[in-house]
Amino acid sequence: MIQTLVRDFGWIHLGIGLFGNFCFVVGSILFFKTFEAWYTVAVWLFVVGSTGMFVGSLGELAKSLYEAREKRMEKRRS
């Protein structure tokens, strides 16, 4: 189940990573002095964004590992 999710739905990892990047950028902008009233929102966007980037990267890593394992298995069969 997990292997299928990781391998066949790689676009999900990309989407999570992009969402994380977007939150990270918006959170960074909200740290400017002009948006001082939004400081708490900026911190949470930073946390959510960095978490999204981390989860997206973990998904990509898992996908790469599954694909590498499949290639090794194919070579052994040949």
A tleap script that builds the chain and sets N, CA, C and O, in Angstrom:
source leaprc.protein.ff14SB
mol = sequence {
  NMET ILE GLN THR LEU VAL ARG ASP PHE GLY
  TRP ILE HIE LEU GLY ILE GLY LEU PHE GLY
  ASN PHE CYS PHE VAL VAL GLY SER ILE LEU
  PHE PHE LYS THR PHE GLU ALA TRP TYR THR
  VAL ALA VAL TRP LEU PHE VAL VAL GLY SER
  THR GLY MET PHE VAL GLY SER LEU GLY GLU
  LEU ALA LYS SER LEU TYR GLU ALA ARG GLU
  LYS ARG MET GLU LYS ARG ARG CSER
}
set mol.1.N position { 0.828 -1.199 0.000 }
set mol.1.CA position { 0.000 0.000 0.000 }
set mol.1.C position { 0.870 1.261 0.000 }
set mol.1.O position { 0.718 2.120 -0.868 }
set mol.2.N position { 1.779 1.371 0.968 }
set mol.2.CA position { 2.655 2.545 1.052 }
set mol.2.C position { 3.538 2.621 -0.184 }
set mol.2.O position { 3.738 3.698 -0.747 }
set mol.3.N position { 4.065 1.478 -0.603 }
set mol.3.CA position { 4.945 1.460 -1.765 }
set mol.3.C position { 4.199 1.967 -3.001 }
set mol.3.O position { 4.756 2.743 -3.777 }
set mol.4.N position { 2.968 1.547 -3.190 }
set mol.4.CA position { 2.172 2.001 -4.333 }
set mol.4.C position { 1.918 3.498 -4.243 }
set mol.4.O position { 2.035 4.210 -5.241 }
set mol.5.N position { 1.574 3.975 -3.063 }
set mol.5.CA position { 1.323 5.400 -2.865 }
set mol.5.C position { 2.564 6.219 -3.172 }
set mol.5.O position { 2.483 7.252 -3.837 }
set mol.6.N position { 3.704 5.766 -2.691 }
set mol.6.CA position { 4.959 6.500 -2.877 }
set mol.6.C position { 5.401 6.460 -4.334 }
set mol.6.O position { 5.808 7.478 -4.894 }
set mol.7.N position { 5.320 5.291 -4.939 }
set mol.7.CA position { 5.863 5.118 -6.293 }
set mol.7.C position { 4.931 5.665 -7.372 }
set mol.7.O position { 5.393 6.334 -8.296 }
set mol.8.N position { 3.640 5.396 -7.276 }
set mol.8.CA position { 2.720 5.734 -8.353 }
set mol.8.C position { 2.120 7.132 -8.260 }
set mol.8.O position { 1.564 7.635 -9.236 }
set mol.9.N position { 2.227 7.752 -7.113 }
set mol.9.CA position { 1.640 9.077 -6.947 }
set mol.9.C position { 2.709 10.087 -6.565 }
set mol.9.O position { 2.571 10.811 -5.579 }
set mol.10.N position { 3.776 10.130 -7.353 }
set mol.10.CA position { 4.884 11.039 -7.099 }
set mol.10.C position { 4.483 12.495 -7.157 }
set mol.10.O position { 5.116 13.345 -6.531 }
set mol.11.N position { 3.433 12.788 -7.906 }
set mol.11.CA position { 2.967 14.171 -7.995 }
set mol.11.C position { 2.492 14.691 -6.646 }
set mol.11.O position { 2.503 15.899 -6.412 }
set mol.12.N position { 2.074 13.792 -5.756 }
set mol.12.CA position { 1.647 14.216 -4.418 }
set mol.12.C position { 2.830 14.808 -3.663 }
set mol.12.O position { 2.687 15.836 -3.000 }
set mol.13.N position { 3.996 14.173 -3.755 }
set mol.13.CA position { 5.188 14.683 -3.072 }
set mol.13.C position { 5.558 16.059 -3.617 }
set mol.13.O position { 5.923 16.964 -2.867 }
set mol.14.N position { 5.458 16.194 -4.926 }
set mol.14.CA position { 5.754 17.478 -5.548 }
set mol.14.C position { 4.771 18.546 -5.067 }
set mol.14.O position { 5.170 19.667 -4.753 }
set mol.15.N position { 3.497 18.195 -5.011 }
set mol.15.CA position { 2.470 19.135 -4.552 }
set mol.15.C position { 2.675 19.560 -3.105 }
set mol.15.O position { 2.535 20.737 -2.772 }
set mol.16.N position { 3.007 18.600 -2.245 }
set mol.16.CA position { 3.267 18.916 -0.839 }
set mol.16.C position { 4.485 19.831 -0.729 }
set mol.16.O position { 4.478 20.796 0.036 }
set mol.17.N position { 5.519 19.525 -1.488 }
set mol.17.CA position { 6.727 20.346 -1.483 }
set mol.17.C position { 6.464 21.761 -1.979 }
set mol.17.O position { 6.963 22.727 -1.401 }
set mol.18.N position { 5.678 21.887 -3.055 }
set mol.18.CA position { 5.344 23.209 -3.580 }
set mol.18.C position { 4.508 24.010 -2.589 }
set mol.18.O position { 4.731 25.207 -2.406 }
set mol.19.N position { 3.548 23.351 -1.951 }
set mol.19.CA position { 2.739 24.017 -0.930 }
set mol.19.C position { 3.633 24.492 0.213 }
set mol.19.O position { 3.472 25.602 0.719 }
set mol.20.N position { 4.567 23.646 0.610 }
set mol.20.CA position { 5.510 24.016 1.660 }
set mol.20.C position { 6.354 25.213 1.263 }
set mol.20.O position { 6.558 26.129 2.060 }
set mol.21.N position { 6.846 25.205 0.026 }
set mol.21.CA position { 7.632 26.337 -0.469 }
set mol.21.C position { 6.812 27.626 -0.478 }
set mol.21.O position { 7.304 28.688 -0.098 }
set mol.22.N position { 5.567 27.521 -0.913 }
set mol.22.CA position { 4.690 28.692 -0.945 }
set mol.22.C position { 4.481 29.254 0.465 }
set mol.22.O position { 4.607 30.460 0.678 }
set mol.23.N position { 4.163 28.382 1.422 }
set mol.23.CA position { 3.976 28.831 2.811 }
set mol.23.C position { 5.253 29.453 3.358 }
set mol.23.O position { 5.210 30.455 4.072 }
set mol.24.N position { 6.370 28.863 3.022 }
set mol.24.CA position { 7.672 29.357 3.473 }
set mol.24.C position { 7.919 30.778 2.961 }
set mol.24.O position { 8.356 31.646 3.716 }
set mol.25.N position { 7.640 31.010 1.684 }
set mol.25.CA position { 7.846 32.335 1.094 }
set mol.25.C position { 6.886 33.363 1.703 }
set mol.25.O position { 7.303 34.461 2.073 }
set mol.26.N position { 5.610 33.008 1.804 }
set mol.26.CA position { 4.643 33.942 2.388 }
set mol.26.C position { 5.004 34.242 3.842 }
set mol.26.O position { 4.949 35.393 4.276 }
set mol.27.N position { 5.372 33.203 4.591 }
set mol.27.CA position { 5.797 33.410 5.973 }
set mol.27.C position { 7.012 34.309 6.064 }
set mol.27.O position { 7.104 35.144 6.965 }
set mol.28.N position { 7.941 34.148 5.146 }
set mol.28.CA position { 9.138 34.992 5.131 }
set mol.28.C position { 8.781 36.453 4.881 }
set mol.28.O position { 9.329 37.352 5.519 }
set mol.29.N position { 7.872 36.680 3.962 }
set mol.29.CA position { 7.444 38.050 3.663 }
set mol.29.C position { 6.777 38.675 4.880 }
set mol.29.O position { 6.979 39.855 5.167 }
set mol.30.N position { 5.985 37.887 5.590 }
set mol.30.CA position { 5.277 38.420 6.756 }
set mol.30.C position { 6.206 38.748 7.921 }
set mol.30.O position { 5.765 39.351 8.899 }
set mol.31.N position { 7.464 38.372 7.841 }
set mol.31.CA position { 8.434 38.753 8.866 }
set mol.31.C position { 8.923 40.196 8.700 }
set mol.31.O position { 9.577 40.730 9.595 }
set mol.32.N position { 8.611 40.832 7.561 }
set mol.32.CA position { 9.010 42.226 7.385 }
set mol.32.C position { 8.317 43.105 8.414 }
set mol.32.O position { 7.201 42.819 8.846 }
set mol.33.N position { 8.981 44.153 8.789 }
set mol.33.CA position { 8.490 45.076 9.828 }
set mol.33.C position { 7.088 45.598 9.508 }
set mol.33.O position { 6.290 45.822 10.419 }
set mol.34.N position { 6.785 45.789 8.238 }
set mol.34.CA position { 5.476 46.294 7.812 }
set mol.34.C position { 4.333 45.400 8.285 }
set mol.34.O position { 3.236 45.879 8.573 }
set mol.35.N position { 4.600 44.100 8.361 }
set mol.35.CA position { 3.570 43.134 8.726 }
set mol.35.C position { 3.742 42.636 10.161 }
set mol.35.O position { 3.448 41.478 10.460 }
set mol.36.N position { 4.211 43.498 11.030 }
set mol.36.CA position { 4.515 43.101 12.412 }
set mol.36.C position { 3.312 42.479 13.124 }
set mol.36.O position { 3.478 41.590 13.958 }
set mol.37.N position { 2.118 42.936 12.803 }
set mol.37.CA position { 0.907 42.389 13.431 }
set mol.37.C position { 0.664 40.932 13.027 }
set mol.37.O position { -0.084 40.215 13.690 }
set mol.38.N position { 1.290 40.508 11.955 }
set mol.38.CA position { 1.103 39.152 11.430 }
set mol.38.C position { 2.228 38.201 11.863 }
set mol.38.O position { 2.386 37.131 11.276 }
set mol.39.N position { 2.992 38.570 12.860 }
set mol.39.CA position { 4.167 37.794 13.269 }
set mol.39.C position { 3.815 36.335 13.592 }
set mol.39.O position { 4.502 35.420 13.138 }
set mol.40.N position { 2.759 36.116 14.365 }
set mol.40.CA position { 2.392 34.741 14.750 }
set mol.40.C position { 2.001 33.921 13.525 }
set mol.40.O position { 2.366 32.749 13.419 }
set mol.41.N position { 1.267 34.527 12.607 }
set mol.41.CA position { 0.903 33.836 11.362 }
set mol.41.C position { 2.158 33.499 10.568 }
set mol.41.O position { 2.271 32.413 10.000 }
set mol.42.N position { 3.104 34.442 10.534 }
set mol.42.CA position { 4.359 34.214 9.815 }
set mol.42.C position { 5.114 33.020 10.390 }
set mol.42.O position { 5.640 32.190 9.648 }
set mol.43.N position { 5.163 32.942 11.715 }
set mol.43.CA position { 5.857 31.818 12.358 }
set mol.43.C position { 5.184 30.503 11.983 }
set mol.43.O position { 5.865 29.535 11.645 }
set mol.44.N position { 3.852 30.458 12.039 }
set mol.44.CA position { 3.147 29.214 11.718 }
set mol.44.C position { 3.293 28.849 10.240 }
set mol.44.O position { 3.425 27.671 9.905 }
set mol.45.N position { 3.270 29.833 9.366 }
set mol.45.CA position { 3.497 29.542 7.946 }
set mol.45.C position { 4.907 29.001 7.725 }
set mol.45.O position { 5.119 28.110 6.902 }
set mol.46.N position { 5.849 29.540 8.456 }
set mol.46.CA position { 7.222 29.057 8.375 }
set mol.46.C position { 7.295 27.594 8.815 }
set mol.46.O position { 7.944 26.779 8.159 }
set mol.47.N position { 6.636 27.263 9.916 }
set mol.47.CA position { 6.643 25.890 10.438 }
set mol.47.C position { 5.922 24.948 9.469 }
set mol.47.O position { 6.433 23.877 9.141 }
set mol.48.N position { 4.733 25.353 9.016 }
set mol.48.CA position { 3.974 24.520 8.074 }
set mol.48.C position { 4.754 24.355 6.769 }
set mol.48.O position { 4.813 23.262 6.206 }
set mol.49.N position { 5.346 25.439 6.299 }
set mol.49.CA position { 6.105 25.385 5.053 }
set mol.49.C position { 7.311 24.476 5.136 }
set mol.49.O position { 7.553 23.670 4.237 }
set mol.50.N position { 8.061 24.601 6.204 }
set mol.50.CA position { 9.249 23.748 6.330 }
set mol.50.C position { 8.852 22.286 6.532 }
set mol.50.O position { 9.554 21.388 6.069 }
set mol.51.N position { 7.737 22.040 7.217 }
set mol.51.CA position { 7.251 20.667 7.373 }
set mol.51.C position { 6.826 20.092 6.030 }
set mol.51.O position { 7.132 18.944 5.711 }
set mol.52.N position { 6.117 20.899 5.244 }
set mol.52.CA position { 5.707 20.450 3.908 }
set mol.52.C position { 6.891 20.137 3.020 }
set mol.52.O position { 6.883 19.145 2.292 }
set mol.53.N position { 7.905 20.975 3.076 }
set mol.53.CA position { 9.107 20.727 2.288 }
set mol.53.C position { 9.790 19.433 2.731 }
set mol.53.O position { 10.277 18.664 1.902 }
set mol.54.N position { 9.822 19.203 4.041 }
set mol.54.CA position { 10.450 17.992 4.578 }
set mol.54.C position { 9.672 16.743 4.163 }
set mol.54.O position { 10.264 15.756 3.726 }
set mol.55.N position { 8.356 16.790 4.298 }
set mol.55.CA position { 7.529 15.633 3.930 }
set mol.55.C position { 7.644 15.359 2.430 }
set mol.55.O position { 7.744 14.204 2.015 }
set mol.56.N position { 7.629 16.414 1.621 }
set mol.56.CA position { 7.792 16.233 0.173 }
set mol.56.C position { 9.126 15.601 -0.172 }
set mol.56.O position { 9.198 14.739 -1.048 }
set mol.57.N position { 10.176 16.019 0.505 }
set mol.57.CA position { 11.513 15.446 0.265 }
set mol.57.C position { 11.578 13.990 0.711 }
set mol.57.O position { 12.197 13.164 0.041 }
set mol.58.N position { 10.948 13.674 1.831 }
set mol.58.CA position { 10.918 12.276 2.279 }
set mol.58.C position { 10.192 11.397 1.267 }
set mol.58.O position { 10.618 10.272 1.003 }
set mol.59.N position { 9.111 11.895 0.705 }
set mol.59.CA position { 8.388 11.144 -0.325 }
set mol.59.C position { 9.245 10.910 -1.552 }
set mol.59.O position { 9.257 9.813 -2.109 }
set mol.60.N position { 9.958 11.934 -1.971 }
set mol.60.CA position { 10.855 11.794 -3.126 }
set mol.60.C position { 11.978 10.797 -2.830 }
set mol.60.O position { 12.355 10.006 -3.695 }
set mol.61.N position { 12.504 10.836 -1.619 }
set mol.61.CA position { 13.544 9.887 -1.224 }
set mol.61.C position { 13.014 8.459 -1.271 }
set mol.61.O position { 13.665 7.567 -1.814 }
set mol.62.N position { 11.828 8.246 -0.699 }
set mol.62.CA position { 11.236 6.907 -0.707 }
set mol.62.C position { 11.003 6.432 -2.139 }
set mol.62.O position { 11.270 5.273 -2.460 }
set mol.63.N position { 10.512 7.311 -2.991 }
set mol.63.CA position { 10.287 6.954 -4.394 }
set mol.63.C position { 11.595 6.548 -5.067 }
set mol.63.O position { 11.641 5.546 -5.781 }
set mol.64.N position { 12.650 7.316 -4.845 }
set mol.64.CA position { 13.956 7.001 -5.432 }
set mol.64.C position { 14.479 5.662 -4.935 }
set mol.64.O position { 15.041 4.887 -5.709 }
set mol.65.N position { 14.299 5.387 -3.651 }
set mol.65.CA position { 14.763 4.112 -3.089 }
set mol.65.C position { 13.997 2.934 -3.672 }
set mol.65.O position { 14.595 1.907 -3.992 }
set mol.66.N position { 12.666 3.068 -3.816 }
set mol.66.CA position { 11.869 1.993 -4.416 }
set mol.66.C position { 12.287 1.753 -5.864 }
set mol.66.O position { 12.414 0.607 -6.294 }
set mol.67.N position { 12.500 2.834 -6.614 }
set mol.67.CA position { 12.893 2.682 -8.011 }
set mol.67.C position { 14.269 2.038 -8.136 }
set mol.67.O position { 14.481 1.202 -9.015 }
set mol.68.N position { 15.202 2.414 -7.274 }
set mol.68.CA position { 16.544 1.819 -7.303 }
set mol.68.C position { 16.466 0.332 -6.973 }
set mol.68.O position { 17.150 -0.482 -7.594 }
set mol.69.N position { 15.635 -0.022 -5.999 }
set mol.69.CA position { 15.482 -1.435 -5.634 }
set mol.69.C position { 14.884 -2.238 -6.781 }
set mol.69.O position { 15.300 -3.367 -7.039 }
set mol.70.N position { 13.899 -1.645 -7.473 }
set mol.70.CA position { 13.295 -2.330 -8.613 }
set mol.70.C position { 14.303 -2.541 -9.737 }
set mol.70.O position { 14.295 -3.591 -10.378 }
set mol.71.N position { 15.162 -1.571 -9.984 }
set mol.71.CA position { 16.195 -1.722 -11.017 }
set mol.71.C position { 17.171 -2.833 -10.664 }
set mol.71.O position { 17.568 -3.616 -11.527 }
set mol.72.N position { 17.559 -2.900 -9.381 }
set mol.72.CA position { 18.466 -3.980 -8.954 }
set mol.72.C position { 17.800 -5.344 -9.126 }
set mol.72.O position { 18.447 -6.306 -9.539 }
set mol.73.N position { 16.514 -5.425 -8.813 }
set mol.73.CA position { 15.789 -6.695 -8.950 }
set mol.73.C position { 15.709 -7.105 -10.427 }
set mol.73.O position { 15.847 -8.284 -10.753 }
set mol.74.N position { 15.488 -6.142 -11.308 }
set mol.74.CA position { 15.422 -6.421 -12.738 }
set mol.74.C position { 16.758 -6.915 -13.275 }
set mol.74.O position { 16.801 -7.831 -14.096 }
set mol.75.N position { 17.856 -6.308 -12.810 }
set mol.75.CA position { 19.188 -6.745 -13.254 }
set mol.75.C position { 19.474 -8.166 -12.822 }
set mol.75.O position { 20.087 -8.931 -13.566 }
set mol.76.N position { 19.040 -8.526 -11.632 }
set mol.76.CA position { 19.272 -9.894 -11.138 }
set mol.76.C position { 18.483 -10.910 -11.953 }
set mol.76.O position { 18.942 -12.035 -12.153 }
set mol.77.N position { 17.311 -10.526 -12.421 }
set mol.77.CA position { 16.476 -11.437 -13.212 }
set mol.77.C position { 17.039 -11.628 -14.622 }
set mol.77.O position { 16.819 -12.669 -15.241 }
set mol.78.N position { 17.757 -10.639 -15.124 }
set mol.78.CA position { 18.286 -10.698 -16.503 }
set mol.78.C position { 19.498 -11.557 -16.621 }
set mol.78.O position { 20.049 -11.700 -17.713 }
savepdb mol mol.pdb
quit
